Amino acid sequence: MVSGRHNAESELKKLEDFQDSSDRHEGWRYLIDRTELKAGTDPAEATRHRQAELEARESKAMKEIKTPLISSRDPQE
């Protein structure tokens, strides 16, 4: 929906305007992502949860890109 996207971009702009300039300079950004965490979750717990999700995604991706080694020898030799 166009209006939904416009509203989301508007809210993101508000967040960026609210952000401290030193944080922006250092590369820190507010992240808007889907999560099952409840509002008010302890920040350290939320970080651990996101890190575990990231590691699970990376592990899955690594398993998907690994290809079995194929022997160059003919097994009938």
N, C-alpha and C positions, 0 to 999 in steps of 0.2 A: 504494500500500500504506500502510495506516495506521501500521504500526510503522516503516516507512521514513521517513515524514513526521515521526513523533514523534522518531525518532533524529536526523534532520537538524535539527529545531528545538532539540533538546537540545544538539547540537554547536555550533549557532550561539549559543546562550545562553552556553556555555562560552567561546566566542571573545569575546563581548561582555564577559563578566566579566573576562577576561584583559586586555582593552583598557585602556590608560591613560585616566583620566578626562579629562585635558586634550584628548586626541584626540577623545574622545566629545563633549566640549563644543564643539570646533571643527567637528564634523560629519564627521570621518573615520570610516570604517567598513571592516571587512574585507569584501571582496567575494568572494562565492562564485559563480563562473560557470564555464560549460563552456569549455574551451580545448584547443587542440592543443599548447600549450606544455608542455615537459617540466618536471618538478619540478626546482628549482634553477636555472632560467633566470635570467640576469642581470636584475635589476629594471629597469634602463634599457631593455634590449631588450624585456622583457615590456611595458613601458609603450608603447614605439614600436609594438609589434605590436597592442596593444589600440586605440591611437589610429588606426592604419591601418584596422582593422576597423570602428571607429566611423565614420570618414570615408566608408568604402565604403557602409555602411548608410545614412548620411545622404544621400549622393549618389544612391543607388538610390531612396530615398524621395522626394527632390526631383524626380527624373525621373518618378516615378509620379504625382505630384500636379499636375505642369504640364499645363495644357490648352492646345491650340492656340488662338490668337486667331482669332475668327470675324469676318469683315468684315461690317459692318452694311449695306454697299451691296449691291444686287442686281447680280450680274455681267452680267445681260442688259440693264441700263440703257444 
